[in-house]
Amino acid sequence: MDFENHDNVQKNMAKDVEVKGFNPGLIVLIVVGGLLLTFLIGNYLLYMYAQKALPPKKKKPVSKKKMKKERLKQGVSAPGE
């Protein structure tokens, strides 16, 4: 009888260890999720800061050739023609 009782105690201890320990997959998921969330929030905050702090982009000047083409498309003759 002593051996049966000893086996039961070992089984119960094994169950307790499984229940009390953290699931490694869950830890990895939480760490990766936290890093991803931190990255996304950081990017958003940098974007918002850049919108306020940086001057707006300057547009490239339109070339005279393109302006001439656009005017011809609209039916307006270019000056000097």
N, CA, C and O atoms as a Maestro MAE file, in Angstrom:
{
 s_m_m2io_version
 :::
 2.0.0
}

f_m_ct {
 s_m_title
 :::
 protein
 m_atom[324] {
  # First column is atom index #
  i_m_mmod_type
  r_m_x_coord
  r_m_y_coord
  r_m_z_coord
  i_m_residue_number
  s_m_chain_name
  s_m_pdb_residue_name
  s_m_pdb_atom_name
  i_m_atomic_number
  :::
  1 25 0.813 -1.196 0.000 1 A "MET " " N  " 7
  2 3 0.000 0.000 0.000 1 A "MET " " CA " 6
  3 2 0.853 1.255 0.000 1 A "MET " " C  " 6
  4 15 0.466 2.277 -0.566 1 A "MET " " O  " 8
  5 25 1.976 1.181 0.613 2 A "ASP " " N  " 7
  6 3 2.852 2.334 0.696 2 A "ASP " " CA " 6
  7 2 3.334 2.754 -0.701 2 A "ASP " " C  " 6
  8 15 3.481 3.945 -0.978 2 A "ASP " " O  " 8
  9 25 3.579 1.764 -1.581 3 A "PHE " " N  " 7
  10 3 4.025 2.064 -2.939 3 A "PHE " " CA " 6
  11 2 2.934 2.757 -3.742 3 A "PHE " " C  " 6
  12 15 3.227 3.686 -4.495 3 A "PHE " " O  " 8
  13 25 1.681 2.329 -3.602 4 A "GLU " " N  " 7
  14 3 0.576 2.959 -4.326 4 A "GLU " " CA " 6
  15 2 0.423 4.414 -3.894 4 A "GLU " " C  " 6
  16 15 0.223 5.300 -4.725 4 A "GLU " " O  " 8
  17 25 0.517 4.648 -2.607 5 A "ASN " " N  " 7
  18 3 0.391 6.002 -2.081 5 A "ASN " " CA " 6
  19 2 1.533 6.875 -2.616 5 A "ASN " " C  " 6
  20 15 1.327 8.042 -2.951 5 A "ASN " " O  " 8
  21 25 2.709 6.311 -2.689 6 A "HIS " " N  " 7
  22 3 3.874 7.044 -3.188 6 A "HIS " " CA " 6
  23 2 3.670 7.432 -4.663 6 A "HIS " " C  " 6
  24 15 4.014 8.546 -5.057 6 A "HIS " " O  " 8
  25 25 3.110 6.517 -5.484 7 A "ASP " " N  " 7
  26 3 2.840 6.805 -6.892 7 A "ASP " " CA " 6
  27 2 1.830 7.938 -7.030 7 A "ASP " " C  " 6
  28 15 1.999 8.815 -7.876 7 A "ASP " " O  " 8
  29 25 0.797 7.929 -6.221 8 A "ASN " " N  " 7
  30 3 -0.227 8.981 -6.272 8 A "ASN " " CA " 6
  31 2 0.368 10.342 -5.919 8 A "ASN " " C  " 6
  32 15 0.038 11.354 -6.537 8 A "ASN " " O  " 8
  33 25 1.246 10.355 -4.923 9 A "VAL " " N  " 7
  34 3 1.874 11.609 -4.510 9 A "VAL " " CA " 6
  35 2 2.718 12.166 -5.662 9 A "VAL " " C  " 6
  36 15 2.693 13.368 -5.925 9 A "VAL " " O  " 8
  37 25 3.465 11.293 -6.346 10 A "GLN " " N  " 7
  38 3 4.282 11.736 -7.475 10 A "GLN " " CA " 6
  39 2 3.411 12.282 -8.605 10 A "GLN " " C  " 6
  40 15 3.745 13.300 -9.211 10 A "GLN " " O  " 8
  41 25 2.293 11.604 -8.890 11 A "LYS " " N  " 7
  42 3 1.390 12.073 -9.946 11 A "LYS " " CA " 6
  43 2 0.804 13.440 -9.593 11 A "LYS " " C  " 6
  44 15 0.716 14.322 -10.447 11 A "LYS " " O  " 8
  45 25 0.409 13.609 -8.347 12 A "ASN " " N  " 7
  46 3 -0.164 14.889 -7.923 12 A "ASN " " CA " 6
  47 2 0.879 16.004 -8.003 12 A "ASN " " C  " 6
  48 15 0.555 17.127 -8.389 12 A "ASN " " O  " 8
  49 25 2.129 15.701 -7.640 13 A "MET " " N  " 7
  50 3 3.187 16.698 -7.723 13 A "MET " " CA " 6
  51 2 3.426 17.104 -9.176 13 A "MET " " C  " 6
  52 15 3.619 18.282 -9.474 13 A "MET " " O  " 8
  53 25 3.411 16.130 -10.070 14 A "ALA " " N  " 7
  54 3 3.624 16.413 -11.489 14 A "ALA " " CA " 6
  55 2 2.515 17.316 -12.017 14 A "ALA " " C  " 6
  56 15 2.781 18.235 -12.791 14 A "ALA " " O  " 8
  57 25 1.278 17.063 -11.606 15 A "LYS " " N  " 7
  58 3 0.155 17.908 -12.038 15 A "LYS " " CA " 6
  59 2 0.323 19.329 -11.511 15 A "LYS " " C  " 6
  60 15 0.072 20.294 -12.232 15 A "LYS " " O  " 8
  61 25 0.747 19.458 -10.258 16 A "ASP " " N  " 7
  62 3 0.917 20.786 -9.664 16 A "ASP " " CA " 6
  63 2 1.989 21.585 -10.405 16 A "ASP " " C  " 6
  64 15 1.829 22.787 -10.618 16 A "ASP " " O  " 8
  65 25 3.073 20.927 -10.796 17 A "VAL " " N  " 7
  66 3 4.148 21.614 -11.506 17 A "VAL " " CA " 6
  67 2 3.643 22.114 -12.847 17 A "VAL " " C  " 6
  68 15 3.969 23.232 -13.243 17 A "VAL " " O  " 8
  69 25 2.849 21.311 -13.561 18 A "GLU " " N  " 7
  70 3 2.326 21.719 -14.869 18 A "GLU " " CA " 6
  71 2 1.392 22.909 -14.740 18 A "GLU " " C  " 6
  72 15 1.432 23.826 -15.560 18 A "GLU " " O  " 8
  73 25 0.565 22.899 -13.730 19 A "VAL " " N  " 7
  74 3 -0.430 23.967 -13.573 19 A "VAL " " CA " 6
  75 2 0.233 25.265 -13.139 19 A "VAL " " C  " 6
  76 15 -0.143 26.337 -13.613 19 A "VAL " " O  " 8
  77 25 1.213 25.187 -12.248 20 A "LYS " " N  " 7
  78 3 1.823 26.405 -11.707 20 A "LYS " " CA " 6
  79 2 2.754 27.078 -12.700 20 A "LYS " " C  " 6
  80 15 2.876 28.303 -12.672 20 A "LYS " " O  " 8
  81 25 3.426 26.323 -13.588 21 A "GLY " " N  " 7
  82 3 4.404 26.896 -14.512 21 A "GLY " " CA " 6
  83 2 3.740 27.720 -15.608 21 A "GLY " " C  " 6
  84 15 2.608 27.443 -16.005 21 A "GLY " " O  " 8
  85 25 4.459 28.743 -16.099 22 A "PHE " " N  " 7
  86 3 3.953 29.550 -17.203 22 A "PHE " " CA " 6
  87 2 4.133 28.801 -18.515 22 A "PHE " " C  " 6
  88 15 5.096 28.055 -18.692 22 A "PHE " " O  " 8
  89 25 3.217 29.003 -19.408 23 A "ASN " " N  " 7
  90 3 3.317 28.388 -20.732 23 A "ASN " " CA " 6
  91 2 4.348 29.174 -21.533 23 A "ASN " " C  " 6
  92 15 4.164 30.374 -21.742 23 A "ASN " " O  " 8
  93 25 5.429 28.539 -21.991 24 A "PRO " " N  " 7
  94 3 6.472 29.270 -22.735 24 A "PRO " " CA " 6
  95 2 5.935 29.923 -24.007 24 A "PRO " " C  " 6
  96 15 6.377 31.010 -24.379 24 A "PRO " " O  " 8
  97 25 4.991 29.270 -24.671 25 A "GLY " " N  " 7
  98 3 4.399 29.860 -25.874 25 A "GLY " " CA " 6
  99 2 3.686 31.156 -25.566 25 A "GLY " " C  " 6
  100 15 3.731 32.104 -26.350 25 A "GLY " " O  " 8
  101 25 3.026 31.195 -24.419 26 A "LEU " " N  " 7
  102 3 2.305 32.408 -24.015 26 A "LEU " " CA " 6
  103 2 3.284 33.538 -23.717 26 A "LEU " " C  " 6
  104 15 3.028 34.692 -24.062 26 A "LEU " " O  " 8
  105 25 4.407 33.207 -23.076 27 A "ILE " " N  " 7
  106 3 5.417 34.224 -22.763 27 A "ILE " " CA " 6
  107 2 5.973 34.810 -24.056 27 A "ILE " " C  " 6
  108 15 6.102 36.028 -24.180 27 A "ILE " " O  " 8
  109 25 6.304 33.952 -25.021 28 A "VAL " " N  " 7
  110 3 6.830 34.423 -26.308 28 A "VAL " " CA " 6
  111 2 5.805 35.311 -27.001 28 A "VAL " " C  " 6
  112 15 6.150 36.361 -27.544 28 A "VAL " " O  " 8
  113 25 4.550 34.890 -26.980 29 A "LEU " " N  " 7
  114 3 3.478 35.660 -27.607 29 A "LEU " " CA " 6
  115 2 3.343 37.040 -26.964 29 A "LEU " " C  " 6
  116 15 3.194 38.041 -27.665 29 A "LEU " " O  " 8
  117 25 3.396 37.093 -25.656 30 A "ILE " " N  " 7
  118 3 3.271 38.372 -24.950 30 A "ILE " " CA " 6
  119 2 4.456 39.280 -25.267 30 A "ILE " " C  " 6
  120 15 4.275 40.473 -25.508 30 A "ILE " " O  " 8
  121 25 5.681 38.716 -25.268 31 A "VAL " " N  " 7
  122 3 6.875 39.523 -25.547 31 A "VAL " " CA " 6
  123 2 6.840 40.065 -26.976 31 A "VAL " " C  " 6
  124 15 7.069 41.254 -27.195 31 A "VAL " " O  " 8
  125 25 6.554 39.192 -27.950 32 A "VAL " " N  " 7
  126 3 6.515 39.614 -29.354 32 A "VAL " " CA " 6
  127 2 5.387 40.627 -29.564 32 A "VAL " " C  " 6
  128 15 5.571 41.633 -30.250 32 A "VAL " " O  " 8
  129 25 4.239 40.363 -28.981 33 A "GLY " " N  " 7
  130 3 3.108 41.294 -29.095 33 A "GLY " " CA " 6
  131 2 3.440 42.648 -28.484 33 A "GLY " " C  " 6
  132 15 3.092 43.688 -29.043 33 A "GLY " " O  " 8
  133 25 4.108 42.636 -27.344 34 A "GLY " " N  " 7
  134 3 4.505 43.885 -26.689 34 A "GLY " " CA " 6
  135 2 5.482 44.679 -27.528 34 A "GLY " " C  " 6
  136 15 5.362 45.898 -27.650 34 A "GLY " " O  " 8
  137 25 6.462 43.978 -28.113 35 A "LEU " " N  " 7
  138 3 7.437 44.666 -28.971 35 A "LEU " " CA " 6
  139 2 6.763 45.251 -30.205 35 A "LEU " " C  " 6
  140 15 7.059 46.378 -30.603 35 A "LEU " " O  " 8
  141 25 5.867 44.496 -30.805 36 A "LEU " " N  " 7
  142 3 5.157 44.974 -31.995 36 A "LEU " " CA " 6
  143 2 4.304 46.193 -31.658 36 A "LEU " " C  " 6
  144 15 4.284 47.175 -32.400 36 A "LEU " " O  " 8
  145 25 3.609 46.118 -30.542 37 A "LEU " " N  " 7
  146 3 2.769 47.236 -30.106 37 A "LEU " " CA " 6
  147 2 3.621 48.468 -29.829 37 A "LEU " " C  " 6
  148 15 3.254 49.579 -30.212 37 A "LEU " " O  " 8
  149 25 4.755 48.274 -29.164 38 A "THR " " N  " 7
  150 3 5.673 49.387 -28.877 38 A "THR " " CA " 6
  151 2 6.172 50.017 -30.175 38 A "THR " " C  " 6
  152 15 6.226 51.241 -30.296 38 A "THR " " O  " 8
  153 25 6.536 49.178 -31.142 39 A "PHE " " N  " 7
  154 3 7.026 49.664 -32.436 39 A "PHE " " CA " 6
  155 2 5.960 50.505 -33.135 39 A "PHE " " C  " 6
  156 15 6.247 51.597 -33.626 39 A "PHE " " O  " 8
  157 25 4.724 49.990 -33.176 40 A "LEU " " N  " 7
  158 3 3.652 50.701 -33.879 40 A "LEU " " CA " 6
  159 2 3.312 52.022 -33.183 40 A "LEU " " C  " 6
  160 15 3.121 53.040 -33.848 40 A "LEU " " O  " 8
  161 25 3.236 52.008 -31.869 41 A "ILE " " N  " 7
  162 3 2.915 53.237 -31.127 41 A "ILE " " CA " 6
  163 2 4.052 54.253 -31.294 41 A "ILE " " C  " 6
  164 15 3.804 55.447 -31.456 41 A "ILE " " O  " 8
  165 25 5.299 53.770 -31.253 42 A "GLY " " N  " 7
  166 3 6.448 54.655 -31.440 42 A "GLY " " CA " 6
  167 2 6.448 55.307 -32.815 42 A "GLY " " C  " 6
  168 15 6.719 56.501 -32.947 42 A "GLY " " O  " 8
  169 25 6.142 54.513 -33.836 43 A "ASN " " N  " 7
  170 3 6.079 55.064 -35.195 43 A "ASN " " CA " 6
  171 2 4.986 56.122 -35.303 43 A "ASN " " C  " 6
  172 15 5.188 57.165 -35.925 43 A "ASN " " O  " 8
  173 25 3.838 55.858 -34.703 44 A "TYR " " N  " 7
  174 3 2.736 56.818 -34.759 44 A "TYR " " CA " 6
  175 2 3.122 58.125 -34.064 44 A "TYR " " C  " 6
  176 15 2.858 59.214 -34.573 44 A "TYR " " O  " 8
  177 25 3.754 57.999 -32.890 45 A "LEU " " N  " 7
  178 3 4.151 59.205 -32.163 45 A "LEU " " CA " 6
  179 2 5.200 60.000 -32.943 45 A "LEU " " C  " 6
  180 15 5.144 61.229 -32.982 45 A "LEU " " O  " 8
  181 25 6.162 59.298 -33.567 46 A "LEU " " N  " 7
  182 3 7.157 59.993 -34.390 46 A "LEU " " CA " 6
  183 2 6.500 60.685 -35.579 46 A "LEU " " C  " 6
  184 15 6.876 61.801 -35.937 46 A "LEU " " O  " 8
  185 25 5.525 60.026 -36.185 47 A "TYR " " N  " 7
  186 3 4.807 60.605 -37.318 47 A "TYR " " CA " 6
  187 2 4.082 61.881 -36.890 47 A "TYR " " C  " 6
  188 15 4.142 62.899 -37.580 47 A "TYR " " O  " 8
  189 25 3.400 61.818 -35.751 48 A "MET " " N  " 7
  190 3 2.673 62.994 -35.269 48 A "MET " " CA " 6
  191 2 3.638 64.138 -34.957 48 A "MET " " C  " 6
  192 15 3.347 65.297 -35.255 48 A "MET " " O  " 8
  193 25 4.782 63.816 -34.359 49 A "TYR " " N  " 7
  194 3 5.780 64.834 -34.057 49 A "TYR " " CA " 6
  195 2 6.328 65.456 -35.339 49 A "TYR " " C  " 6
  196 15 6.501 66.672 -35.423 49 A "TYR " " O  " 8
  197 25 6.600 64.611 -36.341 50 A "ALA " " N  " 7
  198 3 7.160 65.098 -37.601 50 A "ALA " " CA " 6
  199 2 6.169 66.009 -38.317 50 A "ALA " " C  " 6
  200 15 6.572 66.980 -38.956 50 A "ALA " " O  " 8
  201 25 4.884 65.706 -38.216 51 A "GLN " " N  " 7
  202 3 3.877 66.544 -38.866 51 A "GLN " " CA " 6
  203 2 3.906 67.963 -38.293 51 A "GLN " " C  " 6
  204 15 3.704 68.933 -39.024 51 A "GLN " " O  " 8
  205 25 4.156 68.082 -36.995 52 A "LYS " " N  " 7
  206 3 4.158 69.397 -36.354 52 A "LYS " " CA " 6
  207 2 5.505 70.096 -36.513 52 A "LYS " " C  " 6
  208 15 5.549 71.305 -36.742 52 A "LYS " " O  " 8
  209 25 6.599 69.351 -36.394 53 A "ALA " " N  " 7
  210 3 7.924 69.963 -36.294 53 A "ALA " " CA " 6
  211 2 8.561 70.251 -37.648 53 A "ALA " " C  " 6
  212 15 9.232 71.270 -37.806 53 A "ALA " " O  " 8
  213 25 8.363 69.377 -38.622 54 A "LEU " " N  " 7
  214 3 9.058 69.554 -39.899 54 A "LEU " " CA " 6
  215 2 8.268 70.476 -40.830 54 A "LEU " " C  " 6
  216 15 7.037 70.464 -40.815 54 A "LEU " " O  " 8
  217 25 8.962 71.269 -41.633 55 A "PRO " " N  " 7
  218 3 8.249 72.126 -42.595 55 A "PRO " " CA " 6
  219 2 7.650 71.263 -43.706 55 A "PRO " " C  " 6
  220 15 8.151 70.174 -43.984 55 A "PRO " " O  " 8
  221 25 6.589 71.742 -44.334 56 A "PRO " " N  " 7
  222 3 5.981 70.950 -45.416 56 A "PRO " " CA " 6
  223 2 6.938 70.803 -46.591 56 A "PRO " " C  " 6
  224 15 7.786 71.665 -46.821 56 A "PRO " " O  " 8
  225 25 6.800 69.713 -47.329 57 A "LYS " " N  " 7
  226 3 7.663 69.461 -48.485 57 A "LYS " " CA " 6
  227 2 7.387 70.496 -49.572 57 A "LYS " " C  " 6
  228 15 6.241 70.877 -49.809 57 A "LYS " " O  " 8
  229 25 8.448 70.940 -50.221 58 A "LYS " " N  " 7
  230 3 8.267 71.860 -51.342 58 A "LYS " " CA " 6
  231 2 8.027 71.047 -52.597 58 A "LYS " " C  " 6
  232 15 8.686 70.035 -52.835 58 A "LYS " " O  " 8
  233 25 7.070 71.507 -53.402 59 A "LYS " " N  " 7
  234 3 6.781 70.810 -54.658 59 A "LYS " " CA " 6
  235 2 7.833 71.192 -55.694 59 A "LYS " " C  " 6
  236 15 8.355 72.307 -55.699 59 A "LYS " " O  " 8
  237 25 8.126 70.239 -56.565 60 A "LYS " " N  " 7
  238 3 9.083 70.517 -57.646 60 A "LYS " " CA " 6
  239 2 8.455 71.513 -58.618 60 A "LYS " " C  " 6
  240 15 7.258 71.432 -58.894 60 A "LYS " " O  " 8
  241 25 9.242 72.445 -59.138 61 A "PRO " " N  " 7
  242 3 8.684 73.378 -60.119 61 A "PRO " " CA " 6
  243 2 8.339 72.638 -61.420 61 A "PRO " " C  " 6
  244 15 9.058 71.734 -61.846 61 A "PRO " " O  " 8
  245 25 7.232 73.038 -62.033 62 A "VAL " " N  " 7
  246 3 6.801 72.409 -63.282 62 A "VAL " " CA " 6
  247 2 7.620 72.998 -64.415 62 A "VAL " " C  " 6
  248 15 7.796 74.213 -64.505 62 A "VAL " " O  " 8
  249 25 8.118 72.124 -65.278 63 A "SER " " N  " 7
  250 3 8.971 72.586 -66.379 63 A "SER " " CA " 6
  251 2 8.137 73.354 -67.412 63 A "SER " " C  " 6
  252 15 6.922 73.184 -67.503 63 A "SER " " O  " 8
  253 25 8.813 74.191 -68.176 64 A "LYS " " N  " 7
  254 3 8.127 74.999 -69.188 64 A "LYS " " CA " 6
  255 2 7.498 74.120 -70.257 64 A "LYS " " C  " 6
  256 15 6.428 74.440 -70.777 64 A "LYS " " O  " 8
  257 25 8.164 72.999 -70.592 65 A "LYS " " N  " 7
  258 3 7.614 72.078 -71.590 65 A "LYS " " CA " 6
  259 2 6.272 71.528 -71.130 65 A "LYS " " C  " 6
  260 15 5.309 71.481 -71.896 65 A "LYS " " O  " 8
  261 25 6.224 71.109 -69.852 66 A "LYS " " N  " 7
  262 3 4.973 70.543 -69.321 66 A "LYS " " CA " 6
  263 2 3.875 71.600 -69.301 66 A "LYS " " C  " 6
  264 15 2.726 71.307 -69.632 66 A "LYS " " O  " 8
  265 25 4.221 72.820 -68.918 67 A "MET " " N  " 7
  266 3 3.220 73.887 -68.879 67 A "MET " " CA " 6
  267 2 2.670 74.141 -70.280 67 A "MET " " C  " 6
  268 15 1.470 74.351 -70.456 67 A "MET " " O  " 8
  269 25 3.555 74.120 -71.270 68 A "LYS " " N  " 7
  270 3 3.143 74.348 -72.653 68 A "LYS " " CA " 6
  271 2 2.187 73.246 -73.108 68 A "LYS " " C  " 6
  272 15 1.170 73.518 -73.746 68 A "LYS " " O  " 8
  273 25 2.530 71.980 -72.768 69 A "LYS " " N  " 7
  274 3 1.669 70.848 -73.133 69 A "LYS " " CA " 6
  275 2 0.290 70.969 -72.488 69 A "LYS " " C  " 6
  276 15 -0.733 70.736 -73.133 69 A "LYS " " O  " 8
  277 25 0.277 71.334 -71.216 70 A "GLU " " N  " 7
  278 3 -0.994 71.473 -70.500 70 A "GLU " " CA " 6
  279 2 -1.856 72.567 -71.132 70 A "GLU " " C  " 6
  280 15 -3.064 72.396 -71.299 70 A "GLU " " O  " 8
  281 25 -1.235 73.674 -71.477 71 A "ARG " " N  " 7
  282 3 -1.999 74.763 -72.096 71 A "ARG " " CA " 6
  283 2 -2.573 74.338 -73.438 71 A "ARG " " C  " 6
  284 15 -3.716 74.667 -73.756 71 A "ARG " " O  " 8
  285 25 -1.781 73.599 -74.240 72 A "LEU " " N  " 7
  286 3 -2.259 73.126 -75.535 72 A "LEU " " CA " 6
  287 2 -3.432 72.157 -75.365 72 A "LEU " " C  " 6
  288 15 -4.384 72.172 -76.145 72 A "LEU " " O  " 8
  289 25 -3.345 71.311 -74.325 73 A "LYS " " N  " 7
  290 3 -4.454 70.358 -74.038 73 A "LYS " " CA " 6
  291 2 -5.735 71.122 -73.720 73 A "LYS " " C  " 6
  292 15 -6.825 70.741 -74.148 73 A "LYS " " O  " 8
  293 25 -5.584 72.210 -72.960 74 A "GLN " " N  " 7
  294 3 -6.768 72.972 -72.566 74 A "GLN " " CA " 6
  295 2 -7.263 73.884 -73.679 74 A "GLN " " C  " 6
  296 15 -8.335 74.477 -73.563 74 A "GLN " " O  " 8
  297 25 -6.496 74.003 -74.751 75 A "GLY " " N  " 7
  298 3 -6.934 74.812 -75.905 75 A "GLY " " CA " 6
  299 2 -6.479 76.245 -75.820 75 A "GLY " " C  " 6
  300 15 -6.909 77.070 -76.625 75 A "GLY " " O  " 8
  301 25 -5.625 76.572 -74.874 76 A "VAL " " N  " 7
  302 3 -5.118 77.938 -74.760 76 A "VAL " " CA " 6
  303 2 -3.771 77.986 -75.457 76 A "VAL " " C  " 6
  304 15 -2.890 77.186 -75.145 76 A "VAL " " O  " 8
  305 25 -3.597 78.885 -76.371 77 A "SER " " N  " 7
  306 3 -2.326 78.943 -77.100 77 A "SER " " CA " 6
  307 2 -1.247 79.539 -76.180 77 A "SER " " C  " 6
  308 15 -1.502 80.476 -75.423 77 A "SER " " O  " 8
  309 25 -0.060 78.980 -76.268 78 A "ALA " " N  " 7
  310 3 1.047 79.480 -75.448 78 A "ALA " " CA " 6
  311 2 1.467 80.842 -75.967 78 A "ALA " " C  " 6
  312 15 1.385 81.088 -77.171 78 A "ALA " " O  " 8
  313 25 1.915 81.734 -75.093 79 A "PRO " " N  " 7
  314 3 2.329 83.066 -75.543 79 A "PRO " " CA " 6
  315 2 3.534 82.974 -76.477 79 A "PRO " " C  " 6
  316 15 4.443 82.172 -76.261 79 A "PRO " " O  " 8
  317 25 3.526 83.810 -77.519 80 A "GLY " " N  " 7
  318 3 4.631 83.840 -78.479 80 A "GLY " " CA " 6
  319 2 4.445 82.874 -79.617 80 A "GLY " " C  " 6
  320 15 5.378 82.651 -80.387 80 A "GLY " " O  " 8
  321 25 3.255 82.285 -79.753 81 A "GLU " " N  " 7
  322 3 3.010 81.367 -80.877 81 A "GLU " " CA " 6
  323 2 1.977 81.928 -81.800 81 A "GLU " " C  " 6
  324 15 1.638 81.300 -82.803 81 A "GLU " " O  " 8
  :::
 }
 m_bond[323] {
  # First column is bond index #
  i_m_from
  i_m_to
  i_m_order
  :::
  1 1 2 1
  2 2 3 1
  3 3 4 2
  4 3 5 1
  5 5 6 1
  6 6 7 1
  7 7 8 2
  8 7 9 1
  9 9 10 1
  10 10 11 1
  11 11 12 2
  12 11 13 1
  13 13 14 1
  14 14 15 1
  15 15 16 2
  16 15 17 1
  17 17 18 1
  18 18 19 1
  19 19 20 2
  20 19 21 1
  21 21 22 1
  22 22 23 1
  23 23 24 2
  24 23 25 1
  25 25 26 1
  26 26 27 1
  27 27 28 2
  28 27 29 1
  29 29 30 1
  30 30 31 1
  31 31 32 2
  32 31 33 1
  33 33 34 1
  34 34 35 1
  35 35 36 2
  36 35 37 1
  37 37 38 1
  38 38 39 1
  39 39 40 2
  40 39 41 1
  41 41 42 1
  42 42 43 1
  43 43 44 2
  44 43 45 1
  45 45 46 1
  46 46 47 1
  47 47 48 2
  48 47 49 1
  49 49 50 1
  50 50 51 1
  51 51 52 2
  52 51 53 1
  53 53 54 1
  54 54 55 1
  55 55 56 2
  56 55 57 1
  57 57 58 1
  58 58 59 1
  59 59 60 2
  60 59 61 1
  61 61 62 1
  62 62 63 1
  63 63 64 2
  64 63 65 1
  65 65 66 1
  66 66 67 1
  67 67 68 2
  68 67 69 1
  69 69 70 1
  70 70 71 1
  71 71 72 2
  72 71 73 1
  73 73 74 1
  74 74 75 1
  75 75 76 2
  76 75 77 1
  77 77 78 1
  78 78 79 1
  79 79 80 2
  80 79 81 1
  81 81 82 1
  82 82 83 1
  83 83 84 2
  84 83 85 1
  85 85 86 1
  86 86 87 1
  87 87 88 2
  88 87 89 1
  89 89 90 1
  90 90 91 1
  91 91 92 2
  92 91 93 1
  93 93 94 1
  94 94 95 1
  95 95 96 2
  96 95 97 1
  97 97 98 1
  98 98 99 1
  99 99 100 2
  100 99 101 1
  101 101 102 1
  102 102 103 1
  103 103 104 2
  104 103 105 1
  105 105 106 1
  106 106 107 1
  107 107 108 2
  108 107 109 1
  109 109 110 1
  110 110 111 1
  111 111 112 2
  112 111 113 1
  113 113 114 1
  114 114 115 1
  115 115 116 2
  116 115 117 1
  117 117 118 1
  118 118 119 1
  119 119 120 2
  120 119 121 1
  121 121 122 1
  122 122 123 1
  123 123 124 2
  124 123 125 1
  125 125 126 1
  126 126 127 1
  127 127 128 2
  128 127 129 1
  129 129 130 1
  130 130 131 1
  131 131 132 2
  132 131 133 1
  133 133 134 1
  134 134 135 1
  135 135 136 2
  136 135 137 1
  137 137 138 1
  138 138 139 1
  139 139 140 2
  140 139 141 1
  141 141 142 1
  142 142 143 1
  143 143 144 2
  144 143 145 1
  145 145 146 1
  146 146 147 1
  147 147 148 2
  148 147 149 1
  149 149 150 1
  150 150 151 1
  151 151 152 2
  152 151 153 1
  153 153 154 1
  154 154 155 1
  155 155 156 2
  156 155 157 1
  157 157 158 1
  158 158 159 1
  159 159 160 2
  160 159 161 1
  161 161 162 1
  162 162 163 1
  163 163 164 2
  164 163 165 1
  165 165 166 1
  166 166 167 1
  167 167 168 2
  168 167 169 1
  169 169 170 1
  170 170 171 1
  171 171 172 2
  172 171 173 1
  173 173 174 1
  174 174 175 1
  175 175 176 2
  176 175 177 1
  177 177 178 1
  178 178 179 1
  179 179 180 2
  180 179 181 1
  181 181 182 1
  182 182 183 1
  183 183 184 2
  184 183 185 1
  185 185 186 1
  186 186 187 1
  187 187 188 2
  188 187 189 1
  189 189 190 1
  190 190 191 1
  191 191 192 2
  192 191 193 1
  193 193 194 1
  194 194 195 1
  195 195 196 2
  196 195 197 1
  197 197 198 1
  198 198 199 1
  199 199 200 2
  200 199 201 1
  201 201 202 1
  202 202 203 1
  203 203 204 2
  204 203 205 1
  205 205 206 1
  206 206 207 1
  207 207 208 2
  208 207 209 1
  209 209 210 1
  210 210 211 1
  211 211 212 2
  212 211 213 1
  213 213 214 1
  214 214 215 1
  215 215 216 2
  216 215 217 1
  217 217 218 1
  218 218 219 1
  219 219 220 2
  220 219 221 1
  221 221 222 1
  222 222 223 1
  223 223 224 2
  224 223 225 1
  225 225 226 1
  226 226 227 1
  227 227 228 2
  228 227 229 1
  229 229 230 1
  230 230 231 1
  231 231 232 2
  232 231 233 1
  233 233 234 1
  234 234 235 1
  235 235 236 2
  236 235 237 1
  237 237 238 1
  238 238 239 1
  239 239 240 2
  240 239 241 1
  241 241 242 1
  242 242 243 1
  243 243 244 2
  244 243 245 1
  245 245 246 1
  246 246 247 1
  247 247 248 2
  248 247 249 1
  249 249 250 1
  250 250 251 1
  251 251 252 2
  252 251 253 1
  253 253 254 1
  254 254 255 1
  255 255 256 2
  256 255 257 1
  257 257 258 1
  258 258 259 1
  259 259 260 2
  260 259 261 1
  261 261 262 1
  262 262 263 1
  263 263 264 2
  264 263 265 1
  265 265 266 1
  266 266 267 1
  267 267 268 2
  268 267 269 1
  269 269 270 1
  270 270 271 1
  271 271 272 2
  272 271 273 1
  273 273 274 1
  274 274 275 1
  275 275 276 2
  276 275 277 1
  277 277 278 1
  278 278 279 1
  279 279 280 2
  280 279 281 1
  281 281 282 1
  282 282 283 1
  283 283 284 2
  284 283 285 1
  285 285 286 1
  286 286 287 1
  287 287 288 2
  288 287 289 1
  289 289 290 1
  290 290 291 1
  291 291 292 2
  292 291 293 1
  293 293 294 1
  294 294 295 1
  295 295 296 2
  296 295 297 1
  297 297 298 1
  298 298 299 1
  299 299 300 2
  300 299 301 1
  301 301 302 1
  302 302 303 1
  303 303 304 2
  304 303 305 1
  305 305 306 1
  306 306 307 1
  307 307 308 2
  308 307 309 1
  309 309 310 1
  310 310 311 1
  311 311 312 2
  312 311 313 1
  313 313 314 1
  314 314 315 1
  315 315 316 2
  316 315 317 1
  317 317 318 1
  318 318 319 1
  319 319 320 2
  320 319 321 1
  321 321 322 1
  322 322 323 1
  323 323 324 2
  :::
 }
}
